[in-house]
Amino acid sequence: MSKLKNYALGQWIEGDGDGQELYNAINGDLVATASSKGLDFEAMLNYGRTVGNPVLRKMTFHERGRMLKALALFLMERKKHYYALSWATGATKVDSWIDIEGGIGNLFAYSSFRRQFPNEPYFVDGDTAPLSKGGSFIGHHIMVPKEGVAVHINAYNFPIWGMLEKIAVNLLAGVPAIVKPATVTAYLTELMVKDIIDSKILPEGALQLICGSANGILDHVSSQDVVTFTGSASTGRMLKAHPRLIEEAVPFNMEADSLNAAILGESAKPGTEEFDLFIKEVRKEMTVKCGQKCTAVRRIIVPEALVEDVQIELGKALAKTSIGDPNTDGVRMGAMAGKSQVADVEQKLEQLLKASKIVYQDKDFEVVGADKAKGAFLSPILLLNDDPFNQLASHEVEAFGPVSTIMPYKNLDDAIALSKLGKGSLVCSLTSYDNREAREFVLGAASHHGRILVLNRDCAKESTGHGSPMPMLVHGGPGRAGGGEEMGGKRGVNHYMQRTAIQGSPTSISAITNVYQYGGKQVEANPHVFRQHFEELNIGDTVFTHKHTVTTTDIVNFANVSGDNFYAHMDETSLDGTIFEQRVAHGYFVLAKAAGLFVDPKKGPVLLNYGIDECRFTKPVYPGATIGVRFTVKEKIDQEKRSEDDIAKGIVKFLVDVYDEEGETVALATILTMVKKRNQD
């Protein structure tokens, strides 16, 4: 037995007093005690703000992303000893894989998201807003890291994933964290945090840990901090109403346990692949982590004619679930996190039985490889509510364990309505091979769910399932589910950043954002931009090209080469009723000719054309028009070397502004080129 330590103010600290006793969920042995008494929460917050935050917020997104990748690789090398201790939480190997490698996977995912951001500490959000007729006054939005700390209050069911899926986001954003895992399984979180601190991959102050109670920490948060909570809806509502959060307008992101639903489509009858998939998916969601998942299926909504079929087949599947010590061969379901969790489920079950009846429960279930009396074991329990529109407990009471309720529906409108009676969920799923049914359900139900999975034979093999939130998609939901969002790729990063509107001249906004704004000052490049290496190019450097007068022959030749004989280019007799005055040059000819004007053909630092973004043709170009190009360095994006032999290079975005003899823009595009760095020739 050991006493867990908290990591605060750059050092490991044991809390005062005996602390809370934490028990092995499988055998009932005492694992550790935890206390946070004596910790100075105000000092911890200030430490994060003054020590961790300045370092992180000055790092670029690419540097932060590489930091996350290094951490993920470091932790993956040490995963075996996390698995060994995860067993004490009651987790099977599959349960532990979700928690441990799923959590580390979030670090990898957010590391890769760095490529969606510039190699800057901030990023420019959205498009330029023109604010004046002449174009000399514009607006934009910039996103900068908040200058506070992310305070994460996590649930007991995923002591590793719960931490890593959150800190991956705030660290990429440039904000440090204080993590408060649920105390009952905090020993597993502490084990990983010890490795994280020992690795020295994160800067000092980037991560602090509270293993005991964090009661009182919210008294000291400020407007630059962010508080996140994962757990019960009732606790979340209490925290959300904390006076300090209201006074300081502290962002509060809540992800609460919800009454998630799995819906069997009307067409998914017994004998179809979808019916079998549905039974398999619901069984998995009831038994993985002993049903202790915020995304687990609590309501099983099926066509009324199929209730008996589902009840029988699901009962058979649940009866095959071997319960016991996860280290024993053949065990598919371990234990609840503790006996208090078992007692809570049994108390909630009493409430559910006022509206439902038990149709499957093995009261005399065997426990394989362990003592049933010592561990926190529970059999899966399947209920039936045959009047779900009037018996509402099934939509209001959640037993956070292997308990779920079947309920019938008459038609798809009924199924949608029943799914909404949960008053907001993290996820629901529809199993159906009828895409018309899928469309109708999703559009009808989406307002009440944070995520909807449509499961059928086409995606089943690769589907991550009903209960698996993914880093690139938001995890959260409306109403009872808390109204918050986690992860979601770039969307999640925004929660830890301040969006600020900036106004000024295009030249000023270009200088602030390091992204050239249309209409800003352009400095003639010398030498040509294609003769300069990545480091030598400056935002706003411009090549003013020679000009070309477009002829009918140009149009005909381009049609012959491209095969594009669209009538507006080739048939002057067909232009009545169109916007064109005469046959018009192909837009892609204009762009191709622009390339012929701005390219310097000799071998130099430019390696290749990487792509085209935001191409627009803004004015018709007729024979006789004379076009030129303003070719401007718009943005520079550094690239990492993949190996020692790789060429050091970066991506340069160029603004291609094609104009006519009247000085009016006829085409705008952004091209991307790959450009070598110095000493790479």
N, C-alpha and C positions, 0 to 999 in steps of 0.2 A: 504494500500500500504506500502511495506517495501523496504528497501535497502538491497540487498543481500550482504553477507559478504564472503570474501575470507579466506581460512585457510592457513596461511603461517608462517613459522618459529615458529610453536608451538602455534599460537594464531589466533583468529578471527579478521580480519581487514576489515573495510569498505574502498572501494576505494574512492579516491578524486573526487570531482565534482558531478554533477547530475547523470551521468551515462546513460546507454541505457534503455529506457522504454520497459517493457515486458508486453504483453497483454494476457488476457484470450481468447483462440481460439474460445470459444463457445459464449460468450456474449460481447466480446470486452473490458471488464473492465481492468483497469490497475492492474496488479498483483504485480509487483516489479520493481525496477530499479537495474542495475548492472554496476559496474565500477571496474576496476583493476588499475586505475591510482594511482601511488605512490608505487606500489609493486616493490620490488627489486628482479627481476627474477634471477639474478646471485647469490644473497644470498640464495634464495630458493633452487636453484640447489646445492649449497655448503652445505646447511643444510641437504638436503636429503642424500648427499654423506657422510657427516661426522657424522651425528647423526642417521639417519634411517638405512643406509646401513650396518654399522659395526654390529649392533645388529641382523638384519635379516640374514646376510650372515653367522653368527656364529651359528644360529639355524639350527637344522637338518631338513631334508625334513619332517620327521614325526611331529616335533614340529610346523613347518609352516602349515602343513596340518591340525593339530588339531586346530590351530589358525583360519584358514579359516572356519572350521566347527563351532566353537564357534561363529564366526561372523555371519555366515549364520543363525544359530538358533536365535541369538539375533535380526537380522533384520526381520526374518519371524514373530516373535512375534509382530512386529510393522508395519506390512504391511498395516493395515487398513488406517493409515493416509497418506501413500504414494498413495494409491488408491484415496483417497479424493482429493489430490492435482493434481494427474495425469489427472483428468477430465479437468482441465484448459488447458492442452495441446491439447485438442480435442479428447482424447482417449476414446473409449468404454471400458467396463469392460474386454472384450477379449483382446483389444489392451494393456490395462494396465497389464493384466496377463502376456502377453508375455514380457513386459518391466520389471515389478517388480519381479514376481516370476520366470520368466525365468532368470533374472539376478542373483537372489539369488540362483537359481538352479545351476548356474555356480560355485558359491562358494562351494556348496555341492559336485559338481562333482570333482573340483580340490582338494578338501579336500581328497576325496577317492583316487585320483591318487597318493597320498603320498605312497601308498603301492607298487607302481611300482618303488620306489626309496629306497636306503638303509637309515638306520637311521643315516645318516651322513650329513654334510653341502654340500657335493659334490657327484658326482657319477662317476663310471668308465664306459666309453662308448665303446661298441663293444667288439671285441675279441682281444686277445694278438696277436701281430705280431712278429713271430720269425725272428731275424735279424742276427743270426749266425748259423753256421753248428753244433757247439757243444752245443748250447742252453744256453750259459752263458750270452748272450746279447739279450735282447728282447725290444720290444716297446709296448706302450699302449696309450690310450687317456683318459684324465680325464676332467670332466666338472666342472668348479667352477663358482660361481656367479660373474657377473660383479660388479665392484666397483662404479658404477654410479647410475643414476636415470632413470626410465622409464617416459618419457614425453608423455602423451596420449592426442591427440587432437581429440575430438569426434564430432559426428554429432548430429543434433537436434532431430532426429526422435526417438531415444531410450536413454533418459537422464539417466536412471538407468542401463539398460542392457549394454549399451555402456561402462559405467564405470566398472561395476562388471565383465563383461566377459574378460576385459583386466587386471584389477588389481589382479584377482584370479590367473592369470598365473605368473605375475611378483613377487607377494608375495610368491607363492610356490617356485619360483626360488631363492628367497632371495634378491630381489631388490626392493627398495621403488619406489613410483610413485608420479608424479605431474599430476593431472587430469584437463584438460581444456574442460569442456562440451561446446557445442554450447550455446551461450548466450541466445537465444530466449526461451529455455526451461530449463535454468540452475537452476531455482528456485526449481525444483524437485530434481535435483542432490544435491543441497545445503542441502535440508531437510534430505536426507539420510546421507550425510557426517557428518552433525551435530550429528546424532545418532551414527555413527561409531566412531567419536572422543570421544563422551561422554561415550561410552562403555569401553574405555581404553583397548580393546582387542588387538589392534595393537600397537606396540611400537612407541614411539614418533619419528617423522620424516619419518614414513612409508608411510604416505599419506598427500598430500597437495592439495589444491583446488584453481583454478582461475575461478571466475564466469564471469568476464569481458573479455576484449581482452587480448590475450597472445602475441600480436605483439612485437617482440624483444627477446622472450625467446630463440629462436634458435641461437641467437648471442652468447650464453654462454654455449652451450652444448659441451661436450668433448667426446673423443673416448670411454670412459667407459659407456656413456649414451646410451639409446635406445629411438628413437622417433617413435611413431606410429600415423597414421592418418587415420580417417574414414570420408569420405565426397565425394565431387565432384572430378572427375578425373582432372579437370583443376586446382583446388586449390591444389590438391595433387602433381601434376607435378611441380607447382610453389615452393612448400615447399621442394620437393625432390631436387631441384636445388639450395637450399640455400648454399652459399659459405662455411659456417661453417661446414655443414654436409659433404661437399666434402673435406675440408681441414683436418678435424679430422677423416674422414672415419667413421662417426657415422652411425650405423645401422638404417635404415629407413624402417618401415613396413607400407605399404599402402594398404588400403582396400577401393576401390573406387566404387561409384555407377556404375552399368553396365547395359547393355541392355540384360537382361536375357530372355531366350526363353523357352516356353512350346511347345513341339512337340506332336501332335496327331499321333499315329502310323497308318499305312495304314490299319491294320486289325481292328482298333477300330471304327467300323461303328455305326451309330445310331441304338439303340436297344441293343447294347452290354453294359456290365457293365463298360467297360473302357471309352466309349464315355461319359456316365453320370459322371464318376469320373473326366474326363477331364474338363467338363463344371463347375462342382462344385469347382475344384481346381483353375481354372483360375479366376472364380468369387471371390473366397476367396482372392486370391493374388491381385486382383484389388481393393478390398474394405477394407481389414484389414489395420489399420493405414492409411486409405485413400490412400493406394498405396504408402505411404511414407516409403518404405523399400528398402534397398540396394539390396535385393534379389527378389523384386516383379517382376512379369511377365510383360515385356514390349513388347515382340514379341510373337504372337500366330501363330505357324507354323502348317498348316493343309493340308491334301491331297486336291488337287484342286477340286475334286468332292464333297468334304464335306464342302466347304467354306460357302455355303448358310445355311446348317444345323447348323453349329457352330454359324454363325452370328445370326440366329433366336433364337436358344436355349440360347445362352449366353445373348442376348438382353432381353429375357424373365426373366432370372435369375437376371440380373442387375436391371431390372424394379421393382423387389420385394424388393430392398434394401431401407430400411427406413433410412432417413438422418435426423440428428438433435442432440439435447442434449442427450448425453449418459446416463444421469440420468433418462430419460424418457423411460417408458416401450415400448418395440418394436423397439427401435432405434438400427440399426445394423451398421451404419457408422456415425462417428462423424465429426470433422472438421479437416482441415489442421492445421498445427502448428501456422500459422499466415497469415494475408492477403498478406504479401510480398511473401509467398510461393504460394498462389493462383495466384498472378500476374505472378510469374515465370512460373508456369505451363501453364497459358494462353499464355504467350509469346512463350514458346516452342511448344505449340499446333499450333500456326500460322506457325512455321517452318515445323512441321510434315504434315500439310495440303497441302504443296507443292507437297507431294508424295502420299497422301492418302485422303480418304474422310470419313466423319463421318457416321457411320451406326447405332450408338446408342448414344443418349444424351438427357437427359430430361432438357431442358432449363428452364422449368417452375416448376422445382422440389420443393416440399414442404419441409419445415424444421419443424420438430416436436419438440415442446417444447422450441424453441429459435427464435430469430429475425434473419432472413436471412441476413439482411443488416449489422448487428453488428458482426456476427461471420464469420469465415473463411471457409465457406461451398462451396462444389463443387460437381457436379453430376459426376458419373462415365461416361467415354467417351470411346467408342469403335470405332476404325478406321479400314479401309480396304485399304491395299496396294496391288492391283492386279498385280503389275509388280515389285516384290521385288528385282529382280536381277539388275534392271536398275534404279529404284526410291530408292535411297540409304538413304534418310533422316531417314527412320525407323530404320536403323542400326547405325545411327550416332548421333541422337538427342534424349535425354531422358527428357521426362516430368515427374518430380518426384512427381507423384500423381496418382489418379485413372484413368490412361490413358494407353491403350494398343492397339496394332495393329495386326489385322489378316492378314496373308499372305499365299498364296497357294504354294504347292510344287507338282512336277510331280512324283517323286520317292524318295527313301530314300537317294540317293546320293545328290539330290537337298536339302532335309531337312538338311542334314549334312552341306552342303555348306552354306545354309542360316544361320544356327546357328553360323557359323564361321564369317559371315560378321559383327557381333557385335564387332569383334577384341578383344575378350577376355571377359569372364563374370564370375561372382561369382558362378552362378548355371544355369543349364538348366535341364529340365525334359522331359522324354519320357513316354507317357501313352500308354502302349501296353501289350497285353497278349501273344505276339509272342516273345519268348526268342531268336530266331534266329535274328529277327529284332532288339531286344534290344542289343545283342552282337555286331552286325554290326554297330549300331548307336554309342554305347559307344566307341568302339575302333576307329571309324572314327572321333568322335567329341571331345574326351577327351583332346586333346592337347590345346583346346581353352576354357576350362571351369574348374573352380576350384572344382566343385562338380556336379555330375549327379544323379538325382533321376529317377529310373525306377518304375513307378507307375502302379499297376494293382490290380485285385480283391484279389490276395493272400496276399498282404501287406497293402491294403488300410485302414483296420480297425485300425491298429497300426502305420501306417506311420505318421511321424511328418510333412510331407508335403514339397512342393517345397521351401517354404520360410523360413525354420527353420534350421539354422546351429546348429550343436550339439557339445558339449564340447570335445568329444572324436575324432572328425573329424576336419580336417583343414577347416578354413573359409577364403577364399581369392580366387584369380584367376589371370590368366595371362593377359598381355596386358592392355587393357582399365581398367580392374578390379584392376590394381595396381601392380600385380606381387608379392604380399605379402601373408603371412599366419598368421592367428590368431588361437588361441585355438589348437585343434589337440592333446589334451592330452599331452603326454610326448614331442611330437614334438614342441609344443608351448613353453614349458619351456626352450628348447634349445636356443631360441632367446635371452634370458636374461642371458646366460651363455657363458663362454669362453671355447672353446675346445682346450686343449693343449696336444700335443704329448709329452710323457715322455719316456725316454730310460734309460736302465741300466740293472743290473743283475736281475734275477728273485727274488732274496732275497730283493734287494733294492726296486723293484717295488711292491713287496708284502707289504713291510713296509709302502710305500707311500700311496698305495690304500686301505690298510686294507682288501685286498682280496688276498688269496694265489695264487701265480703264479706257474704253473708247472715247476719243476726244481729248485725251491727255497729251501733253507735250511729247514730241518724238524727236529724238536726237539721231542725226544721220550716222549710221554705223561706218566705221573706218578701222580696219578693212571690212569687207562684206561679212555679214554674220555667219555665213557658211565657211569662212576662213578662220573663225575664232573657236577656241575650246570652250567647254562648258563653263569653267570658272571665269572666263574673260567676258562673257556676255552679261549685259546689264539690262534690267527691265526698262523698256522704252526705246532701246536701240532699234533703229529703223533703216531699212533699205528702201529708197525711193526709186522705182524701176523705170526703165524705158517704157515707151507707150506703143500700142498696136492699134491700128484701125481695122475693125472687123469688116469682112467682105462676105458677099453671098457665096463665094467660092469656099471660104472657111466653113460656112454652115453645111454646104453640100459635102465637102470632104469629111467633116466630122460625122455626118450621117452615114456616109459610106463605111467609115472605120468602125463606128460604134454599133451600127445597125438600128439606130434610133431615128425612124422616119415619121415621128409624130407630126400630125398635120400642121401644127402651128409653126414648125420649122421648114416644112417642105411644100405646103400648098397654100399660096396666097388667096386662092379663090374660096377657101373655107373659113375665112376669118370673120365673116359677118356674125355679129352677136357675141364676139369674144372681146377681151380687153386689149387685144393686140391691134396695132395700127398697120403693121406689115409683118412679113415673116420674121421670126425672132431667133436669135442665136440660142443654142442649147445652153442651159445653165452649166452643164458639166464641161462644155467647150470653154466657157468663160473661166471656169476654175482651172481647167487644164492649161489654158493659155496663160493664166496668172502664174502657174507653176513655171511655165517656160520663161516668164519675165523675171521671177524672183530667184530662181535657182542659179547658183554659181556651180558650173558643171565639173570643175576640176576636183581631183581627189583632195580631201581635207578632213577636218575633225568630224563632219557629219557622217554617221554610219548608215542611217536608213530613215525612211519616212515611217512613222509608227502608227499613224492613223489620222482621221479627220473628225473633229467635233463641231457641233453647232453651225453647220453649213446652211446659209440662207441666201436666196436670190431675191433681191429687194427691188429691182427695177429692170424692165425689159431692155435688152441690148439688141438694137437693130443694125443691119448693114450700114456702114458709114460712121458708126459710133467709134470713138477712140478711147481705149481703156488703158489704165495704168494701175500699179499696185503699191500700196504702202504696207511693207512687210515688217512687223514689229515684234520684238521679243515680249511675250505676254506673261509668261510664268516659267520658272525653272524648278524641276523636281529631281532631287538627287536620287541615285539608285545605288543599292548595295552590291558589292562584288559577291558573286555566288561561290567563288573559289579563288585561290591565289592566282590561277591562270586567267581568270576572267578579266575583261577589259573594264577599266574604271570609266564610268560614263554616267550620264544623266539624261532625263527627258526634258526637252525644251518645247514649250508651247509657243507657237507664233500666230499672231493675228494677221490674217490675210484680208486686207481691205481693198477691194477692187472698185475703182471709181471711173467715171466717164469724163468727157470733155467739159461738162458743166460742173465738175467737182463733186457730183453726187455719187454716193455709194450704190453700186449695182449688185455687189455680192460680198458677203462676209463669211469667213470660215476660220476655224482654229485648226492648225495642223500641228501634229506632234512629231518631233524628230528625236532620234537618239544621237547624242553628241558625246564624243570622247573627251576625257579630261586631259590635262597636260601630261607630258612625258609618257604618252601611250602610243606614240607613232612608231 
